[in-house]
Amino acid sequence: MPNKEFLITGENLTVKNSVETVLNNTKISLSRASEKKILKSRKLVDKWISEDKIIYGITTGFGEFKDVKISQKDTEKLQKNLILSHSAGTGKYIPDFIVRLMLLFRINSLAKGYSGVRPELVHHLIKIYNSGIIPLIPSQGSVGSSGDLSPLAHLALTVIGQGFCRMGGEIINSSDALRIKKIKPLKLLAKEGLALINGTQMMSAYLCKSVYDAEYLSKLADISGSLSLEALRGTDKAFSEKIQNVRPHKGQISSAKNLRMLLKESEIMHSHKHCGKIQDAYSLRCMPQVHGAVKDTIEYCKKVLETEINSATDNPLIFADSGEHIEGGNFHGEPLALAADFLAIAVSELGNISERRTARLVDGSLSGLPRFLTENGGLNSGLMIVQYTAASLVSENKVLCHPASVDSIPTSANQEDHNSMGSIGARKAFEVINNVKKILSVEFLCAVQGMDFLKPLKSGIGSEEAYRFIRRRTRHISEDIISSEEMLKISEIIFDERFLKAVEKKTGKLE
């Protein structure tokens, strides 16, 4: 059954519906209201061109060439030259999923009707998106002001039938891809090249996927933490609602609530209720405070991003109702640059605290479990080295978390003298989150192995379901195996949406 079309209005994108639109290969279309707004601003641009008005990027050059007047006969060549010259990216290609988000966000921004392009251009982009053609875009080269100029120029190459793209998993010439899909290359008219490349769509796309994944990771961290707490025979006293309410940060309250639901009715916890242990280590006791602060940060970054992806971010902007063109700086990536750096720092903390719980699980002197979680230690190394892997990823994240937004290098002969570096920050955040996925996978692997030694006692209703879900698909490790394969298997299990659904079926919805 085909997916229902998603209607682009310029106002209605969220992190969730953006990712799911791409994930489900949902076709998109342009709303009639947006088409009218686009046409209205385009008519004004055509009027100004006929009057030979001097307007930046329409009848002038770009950047430092802002003072160079371009004749009417050269306006089309100006736009094509802009795309060709600005396609100066380098490095690894941006993942296909991120490129699809870039296309979606560029279409949505143009749909607001402030860019002065023809409706034909927006429909052309929609055809490319719906056809499954994916422009081939190098990931390096943007400084995050004047928008993501170079990456978006590479995207625009496909629009005009130049450069390369990926189709059906193969890299081919854009001209061939368009021909196969029966889409004619588009000739760009005045303002249209500039409207395609002035914007923050690359950093927005990376950040969107990162925020989406981070929300899921924040719930997984509560689940993995509950499993570790059970395996280490900790207490849930620190998650008391009373404690959270006297320091009422929203995320902290949510994380503590999650942990209480996950640990509810735990036989393991009841079995050592009177063991004399006063309190647990910070990595266990302070989960609500750490995990909760991350949740609050994710929520902040999500708010910034959802504002951005429903904004007009090129220059100049055309205000048809008042008959104005205004040169400004909505392409500057500072809001996203700061959010990306903040997100990377926050999510890295989920990895930091997770690795500390893993370290306790494999340390027999701290855990009370067999050393390195193996029955026949010495002959078997058990899960000794998977903790090394988590530690290395945590250390790598510390380097990646150095903020990109504190740097600025002037460009365009000092006309563009402050740049956000948001594209670099967004790419780094994406890497950090992928590393944390692996770190949490290691904790799940060790925590489930640790819980095996406490059977037949059952853990809490949520942690027990998580344990059983994993153990239905894996086995207890009694002899050394290829650890990387087991880590990959655990990762596939916990990032299967059925995993969280199964846990929530027992606990209720996690926050």
C-alpha positions in Angstrom: 0.0 0.0 0.0 1.6 3.3 -1.1 2.4 5.9 1.6 0.2 8.9 1.8 1.7 12.1 0.3 3.2 14.7 2.7 2.0 18.2 1.9 4.8 20.9 2.0 3.5 24.2 3.4 6.7 25.9 4.6 5.4 25.7 8.1 4.7 22.1 9.1 8.0 20.2 9.4 9.0 18.6 12.7 12.0 16.4 13.5 9.7 13.4 13.7 7.8 13.9 10.5 10.9 14.9 8.5 12.8 11.8 9.5 9.8 9.6 9.0 9.0 11.1 5.6 12.5 10.2 4.4 12.6 6.9 6.2 9.3 5.7 4.7 10.0 7.1 1.2 6.9 9.2 1.4 6.1 11.2 -1.7 5.8 15.0 -1.1 3.8 17.7 -2.9 3.4 21.4 -2.7 0.4 23.1 -1.1 -1.7 25.5 -3.2 -1.2 28.2 -0.7 2.5 27.9 -1.0 2.4 27.9 -4.8 0.5 31.2 -4.7 3.0 32.8 -2.3 5.9 31.6 -4.5 4.3 33.0 -7.6 3.5 36.3 -6.0 7.1 37.0 -5.0 8.4 35.8 -8.4 6.3 38.3 -10.2 7.9 41.0 -8.2 11.4 39.8 -9.1 10.5 39.8 -12.8 9.1 43.3 -12.5 12.4 44.6 -10.9 14.4 42.9 -13.6 12.3 44.5 -16.3 13.0 47.9 -14.6 16.7 47.1 -14.5 16.9 47.7 -10.7 20.1 47.0 -8.9 19.4 44.1 -6.4 22.0 42.0 -4.8 22.4 38.6 -6.3 19.8 39.3 -9.0 21.4 42.0 -11.0 24.8 42.1 -9.2 27.6 39.7 -8.5 28.0 37.9 -5.2 30.0 38.4 -2.0 32.9 40.8 -2.7 31.4 41.2 -6.2 28.3 42.8 -4.8 29.1 46.1 -6.5 29.5 44.6 -10.0 26.4 45.2 -12.1 25.2 42.3 -14.3 23.3 43.0 -17.6 19.9 41.6 -18.2 21.2 39.3 -20.9 23.7 37.7 -18.5 21.3 37.1 -15.5 20.8 33.4 -16.4 24.5 32.8 -16.9 25.2 34.5 -13.6 23.0 31.9 -11.8 24.6 29.0 -13.6 28.1 30.3 -12.9 27.2 30.7 -9.3 26.4 27.0 -9.0 29.4 25.8 -10.9 31.9 28.0 -9.0 30.5 27.3 -5.6 30.5 23.5 -6.2 33.9 23.3 -4.4 33.3 20.6 -1.8 35.7 17.9 -0.8 35.9 14.9 1.5 33.6 11.9 2.0 30.1 12.1 0.5 27.2 13.1 2.8 25.1 10.0 3.6 22.1 9.5 1.4 19.6 9.9 4.2 21.1 13.3 5.1 21.0 14.5 1.5 17.3 13.5 1.3 16.6 15.6 4.4 18.6 18.5 2.8 16.3 18.4 -0.3 13.2 18.3 1.9 14.4 21.3 3.9 15.4 23.3 0.8 12.0 22.7 -0.7 10.2 23.7 2.5 12.2 26.9 2.8 11.4 27.9 -0.8 7.7 27.0 -0.2 7.4 29.9 2.3 7.4 32.3 -0.7 10.1 34.7 0.3 12.8 33.6 -2.1 11.7 35.0 -5.4 11.9 31.8 -7.4 9.4 30.3 -9.8 7.0 27.6 -8.8 8.6 25.5 -11.6 11.9 25.3 -9.6 10.1 24.0 -6.5 8.2 21.5 -8.5 11.4 20.4 -10.1 13.0 19.8 -6.8 10.0 17.8 -5.7 10.3 15.7 -8.8 13.9 14.9 -8.0 13.0 14.1 -4.4 10.1 11.8 -5.3 12.2 10.1 -8.0 14.8 8.9 -5.5 17.6 10.7 -7.3 20.2 11.6 -4.6 22.7 14.4 -5.4 26.3 13.4 -4.6 27.5 16.0 -2.1 31.0 16.2 -0.5 30.7 16.7 3.2 33.5 19.3 3.7 33.7 22.9 2.5 31.0 24.8 4.3 31.8 27.4 6.9 28.2 27.8 7.9 27.5 31.4 6.8 26.0 32.5 3.6 24.6 29.2 4.5 26.0 25.8 3.4 27.1 27.3 0.1 29.3 24.5 -1.3 27.1 21.5 -0.2 24.0 23.2 -1.5 25.7 24.1 -4.8 26.5 20.4 -5.3 22.8 19.7 -4.7 21.9 22.3 -7.2 24.2 20.7 -9.8 21.7 17.9 -10.1 18.9 20.4 -10.7 20.6 21.7 -13.8 21.8 18.2 -15.0 25.4 18.5 -14.0 27.7 16.8 -11.5 26.9 13.3 -10.1 24.2 11.7 -8.1 23.3 8.3 -6.7 20.4 6.3 -8.0 19.6 2.7 -7.1 22.8 2.6 -5.1 24.9 3.5 -8.2 26.8 6.7 -8.8 25.9 8.1 -12.3 25.9 11.5 -14.1 23.1 13.7 -13.0 22.1 14.2 -16.7 21.7 10.5 -17.1 19.7 10.1 -13.9 17.3 12.9 -15.0 16.9 11.4 -18.4 16.1 7.9 -17.0 13.5 9.5 -14.7 12.2 11.6 -17.6 13.0 14.9 -15.8 14.4 17.7 -17.9 17.3 19.7 -16.5 16.1 23.1 -15.3 17.6 26.4 -16.6 17.9 28.7 -13.7 16.6 32.2 -14.0 17.4 35.3 -12.0 17.7 34.8 -8.2 17.2 31.0 -8.5 20.8 29.8 -8.2 21.3 32.1 -5.2 18.0 30.9 -3.6 19.2 27.3 -3.9 22.5 27.7 -2.1 21.8 30.4 0.5 20.6 28.4 3.5 21.4 26.1 6.4 20.0 22.9 5.0 23.1 20.7 5.3 23.7 21.5 9.0 19.9 21.3 9.6 19.8 17.8 8.0 22.6 16.5 10.1 21.2 18.0 13.2 17.7 16.7 12.5 18.8 13.1 12.3 21.0 13.6 15.4 18.2 15.0 17.5 15.9 12.2 16.3 18.4 9.6 17.3 19.3 11.4 20.5 15.7 11.2 21.7 15.8 7.5 21.3 19.2 7.2 22.9 18.1 9.1 26.0 15.4 6.4 26.6 17.8 3.6 25.8 20.3 5.0 28.4 17.6 4.8 31.1 16.9 1.2 30.1 20.6 0.2 30.0 21.2 2.0 33.3 18.3 0.1 34.9 19.9 -3.2 33.7 23.3 -2.3 35.0 21.7 -1.2 38.4 20.0 -4.6 38.6 23.2 -6.6 37.7 25.2 -4.5 40.2 22.5 -5.0 42.9 22.0 -1.3 43.4 19.1 0.5 45.0 16.3 2.6 43.5 16.1 4.9 46.5 17.9 7.8 44.7 15.1 7.8 42.1 12.4 8.8 44.6 9.9 11.3 43.4 10.5 13.3 46.5 14.1 13.9 45.7 13.4 15.0 42.1 10.6 17.4 43.1 12.9 19.5 45.3 15.1 20.1 42.2 12.4 20.1 39.5 14.3 20.0 36.3 11.9 18.5 33.7 14.4 16.0 32.3 15.6 14.8 35.7 12.0 14.2 36.8 11.4 12.2 33.5 14.5 10.1 33.8 13.8 9.2 37.5 10.2 8.3 36.5 11.5 6.1 33.7 13.8 4.3 36.1 11.1 3.8 38.7 8.9 2.2 36.0 11.7 0.0 34.7 12.7 -1.2 38.1 9.2 -1.7 39.5 8.6 -5.1 41.2 12.3 -6.1 41.0 13.0 -9.4 42.9 16.7 -8.7 42.6 16.4 -5.4 44.4 14.2 -6.9 47.1 16.7 -9.7 47.6 19.4 -7.4 48.9 17.2 -4.7 50.5 18.9 -5.2 53.9 22.5 -5.8 52.7 23.9 -2.8 54.5 25.0 -0.9 51.4 24.4 2.8 52.0 24.4 4.3 48.6 25.6 3.5 45.0 28.3 5.1 42.9 27.4 8.3 41.0 27.1 6.4 37.7 24.1 4.6 39.2 22.8 7.0 41.8 23.0 10.1 39.6 21.4 8.7 36.5 18.3 11.1 36.7 20.6 14.1 37.1 22.9 13.2 34.2 20.4 11.5 31.8 17.8 14.2 32.7 20.1 17.1 31.8 20.8 15.5 28.5 17.0 15.2 27.9 16.6 18.9 28.6 19.4 19.7 26.1 17.9 17.6 23.4 14.6 19.3 23.9 16.3 22.7 23.5 18.1 21.7 20.4 14.9 20.3 18.9 13.1 23.6 19.5 15.9 25.5 17.7 16.0 23.1 14.8 12.2 23.0 14.3 12.2 26.8 14.1 15.0 26.7 11.5 13.6 24.1 9.2 10.4 26.2 8.9 12.3 29.4 8.2 13.3 31.4 5.1 17.1 31.4 5.1 18.3 32.9 1.8 19.3 36.4 0.8 17.9 38.8 -0.3 14.4 38.0 0.9 11.4 39.1 -1.1 8.4 40.5 0.8 5.7 40.6 -1.9 3.0 42.2 0.2 5.1 45.3 0.9 7.0 45.2 -2.4 10.4 45.0 -0.7 13.6 43.1 -1.1 15.7 43.1 2.1 19.3 42.1 2.2 20.1 40.4 5.5 21.7 37.4 7.2 19.1 34.7 7.8 21.6 32.2 6.2 24.0 32.6 9.1 24.2 29.3 10.9 24.9 30.5 14.5 21.7 29.2 16.1 22.4 25.8 14.7 26.1 25.9 15.4 25.5 26.5 19.1 22.8 23.9 19.2 25.0 21.3 17.4 27.9 21.8 19.8 25.6 21.7 22.8 23.9 18.5 21.5 27.3 16.8 21.0 28.5 17.7 24.5 25.2 16.5 26.1 24.9 13.2 24.3 28.6 12.4 24.9 27.7 12.5 28.6 25.3 9.6 28.0 28.4 7.7 26.7 30.6 8.9 29.5 28.3 7.6 32.3 27.4 4.5 30.4 31.1 3.5 30.1 31.6 4.0 33.8 28.7 1.6 34.5 30.3 -0.9 32.1 33.6 -0.6 33.9 31.9 -1.5 37.2 30.2 -4.5 35.6 33.4 -6.0 34.4 35.4 -5.2 37.6 34.8 -8.2 39.9 36.0 -6.3 43.0 33.2 -3.7 42.4 30.5 -5.8 41.0 30.5 -9.0 43.1 30.1 -10.8 39.7 32.7 -13.0 38.1 35.7 -11.0 36.8 35.0 -9.7 33.3 31.7 -11.6 33.5 33.1 -15.0 32.6 32.9 -18.2 34.6 36.3 -19.5 33.6 38.5 -16.5 33.8 42.1 -16.8 32.7 41.4 -19.3 30.0 38.7 -16.9 28.9 39.1 -13.1 28.8 35.3 -12.7 28.8 34.1 -9.1 28.2 37.4 -7.5 29.2 38.1 -5.8 25.9 34.6 -4.5 25.1 35.1 -2.0 27.9 38.3 -0.9 26.2 36.2 -0.3 23.1 33.7 1.8 25.0 36.5 3.7 26.7 38.2 4.5 23.3 34.9 5.8 21.9 34.4 8.0 25.0 37.8 9.4 24.5 37.2 10.0 20.8 34.1 11.9 21.7 36.0 14.2 24.0 38.0 15.4 20.9 34.9 15.7 18.8 33.1 17.7 21.5 35.5 20.6 21.1 33.0 23.3 20.0 33.2 24.3 16.3 31.1 27.5 17.0 33.9 29.3 18.9 35.9 29.5 15.7 35.5 31.8 12.8 37.6 32.3 9.7 36.8 35.3 7.4 35.9 34.6 3.8 35.2 36.5 0.6 37.9 39.1 1.0 36.5 39.9 4.5 33.0 40.7 3.3 32.0 37.6 5.1 34.1 38.2 8.2 32.2 36.1 10.8 31.3 32.5 10.0 29.4 30.0 12.3 31.2 26.7 11.4 27.8 25.2 12.1 28.2 22.6 9.4 31.3 21.3 11.1 29.5 21.3 14.5 26.6 19.4 13.0 28.8 16.7 11.4 30.7 16.3 14.7 27.4 15.9 16.6 26.3 13.2 14.1 29.6 11.3 14.8 29.3 11.7 18.6 25.8 10.2 18.5 26.9 7.3 16.4 29.7 6.6 18.9 27.3 6.8 21.8 25.1 4.2 20.1 28.1 1.8 20.2 28.9 2.7 23.8 25.4 1.9 25.0 25.5 -1.4 23.0 28.5 -2.4 25.1 26.7 -1.6 28.3 23.7 -3.6 27.2 25.9 -6.5 26.4 27.7 -6.5 29.8 24.5 -5.8 31.8 22.6 -8.7 30.3 25.6 -11.0 30.8 25.8 -9.8 34.5 22.1 -10.4 35.0 22.5 -14.0 33.9 24.5 -14.7 37.1 21.6 -13.5 39.2 19.0 -15.9 37.8 16.4 -17.2 38.8 15.7 -13.8 40.4 13.7 -11.5 38.1 14.5 -7.8 37.6 11.9 -5.0 37.4 9.1 -5.3 34.9 10.8 -3.0 32.3 14.4 -4.2 32.8 13.2 -7.8 32.8 11.4 -7.3 29.5 14.6 -5.7 28.0 16.7 -8.6 29.3 14.3 -11.2 27.9 14.0 -9.4 24.5 17.8 -9.5 24.1 18.2 -13.0 25.4 15.6 -14.4 23.0 18.0 -13.3 20.3 21.3 -14.0 21.9 23.0 -16.5 24.3 24.9 -16.2 27.5 28.6 -16.0 26.7 30.3 -19.0 28.4 33.4 -19.1 26.2 35.3 -16.4 24.4 33.7 -15.4 21.0 34.4 -12.7 18.4 33.3 -9.7 20.6 32.7 -7.3 17.7 30.1 -9.6 16.2 28.3 -9.8 19.5 28.4 -6.0 19.9 26.9 -5.6 16.5 24.2 -8.1 17.2 23.2 -6.2 20.4 23.2 -2.9 18.5 20.8 -4.3 15.9 18.5 -5.6 18.7 18.3 -2.4 20.8 17.9 -0.1 17.7 15.1 -2.2 16.4 12.0 -0.2 17.2 10.3 -3.3 18.5 12.7 -3.3 21.4 11.5 -0.1 22.9 7.9 -0.9 22.1 8.2 -4.2 24.0 9.6 -2.5 27.1 7.0 0.2 27.0 4.3 -2.4 26.8 5.3 -3.4 30.3 6.2 0.0 31.8 4.0 2.5 29.9 5.5 5.2 27.7 9.0 6.3 28.6 9.8 10.0 28.5 
